[in-house]
């Protein structure tokens, strides 16, 4: 399922590490608007979850989904899932502007929710989700795949927590993405109110990584920009965005995202993360080692002892999904805290709100 | 003379491409406070310049200089150089806060001036130099070595100008530097009023690259930060700084500099520049290909056709120096315009002025 030409269908498979037995964690998929739903389902299934049902308004999308997941029962209405008391969690990759309201419906029905990023497109949706979560006690999980579903990014988190680079003082993240054939993108991709803006959308990955790697619970957006440099035919598309933020503990971040990935790159984006510490730095070349190796998951660690380059594809796995399943069942916050998820969401919305438009 | 452990003594030698005959371009060196003076003299000599005299207040520095350049006559007072009508240009790497006033003295004496970066530490010095330059008609050249004296950086400029990546829309520059043994650094290195702050000092390279690669004549600083994360024993040192700026033509830049380079890196800094265009991008790994190759001058070009990695050490040369010599003799502005030099200086001073202090 890993399709390297197109980030929209990037759906890695990892080593299975089941954390539950049969029947213990039943989940359903719905709103298959973004291909990330495949990566989300893969992760939950590898953790021992059982994909029992699927709903989508478009029969052809359901048919395609069933080819990968024949075990799922097709239902004709999302209520059949919402009202099934045996289903613990709903995984969904709806149109971004619909993700927040859908999550609230799920939580109101006693389900935990696992949505593709970005989790919200407005601060009002976020406030509503915070309120529903507080009232229901359910969980609102987000698929921040660029950290959670990338093995070198997982390993970077472990190394930083172990002190490998001293105190982390800056995270620099580059998230170039391939636009590809616009005709193969859904209409909502080009509608600002539906996708939320580039910093809200693919920028949400970046801020989540900043908070996680620097161990910050909050931060302040210092500056942000957006532009449409190369797609005048899609006036509501932003093909470039960046932001810089200052964490409460003094570490800072700079993050750049774009839809300008040239056709000649062997994969959909040369995603990088550089984490600078007081005693070393880590560079991640997530999806390719450009000009050198088309395999992904390259981690470079430089400390006071030397330089190391390790290739991590297939070697680390994705502990997030098992942690999510256990968090859902046990009421713990091992995968990530709800506060971290909502702060990541809030900051990307805030960056989008204050962004200066450039490029004209 | 290339010493890879320490940026302060980075003094590349290039292919000789003489633009003048014997006796046509006599220059002198003075104020040898920064080791960059060696790179500056190498470049001028390779272009055909004759290094005829040297002045410094410290005899041991003069003695060391003469080991590399025995052709220079030692003079006991800088006036002997300033008042020698046969000397066309003065090259100097004074303490940063002294560079502007020295340049004004040189121009007042009818000499062109070639200073190590950063060219000024205050906006007042810049204003004074602008006034003296206007009055005397002389030139104030600056050794922005991180673009001018790095072969892959020279080639990047050629490729961008040839349209290799379409319209350049962002320059991202990382300038990590090794602090090394503080005991081997001069006292002024740790005194804020003398070195001017990290964005003024090593940040000046970065802004010059932004203006050059994006073909901007001016820009606006959007945000900047400085910190002292790791050197509390030197309270006036800034070991981290970053800035983001918006060019008049809509291209933007992000630039990060630091003194946090870990001891295990095989060279003094993993300098990078990534220039993003509408039809491709270029990554420069200037001094090392980390974890892979200790040689420098790696250029990666990705466009719609594919990915290329070229190793350029020894293959490009440094056309800047010959252009500078001809500009000095002919009154042209081929190497770079005076407006570009002063705008680079102004923007780094402005970034330093508005920088938010973080990290505590």
Interface residues (C-beta under 8 A of the other chain):
Chain A: X165 X166 X167 X169 X170 X172 X174 X176 X222 X223 X225 X227 X229 X230 X240 X242 X244 X246 X250 X251 X252 X254 X256 X258 X260 X262 X263 X264 X265 X266 X270 X274 X276 X277 X278 X279 X280 X281 X283 X290 X291 X292 X300 X302 X303 X304 X305 X306 X307 X308 X309 X356 X358 X359 X360
Chain B: X165 X166 X167 X169 X170 X172 X174 X176 X222 X223 X225 X227 X229 X230 X240 X242 X244 X246 X250 X251 X252 X254 X256 X258 X260 X262 X263 X264 X265 X266 X270 X274 X276 X277 X278 X279 X280 X281 X283 X290 X291 X292 X300 X302 X303 X304 X305 X306 X307 X308 X309 X356 X358 X359 X360
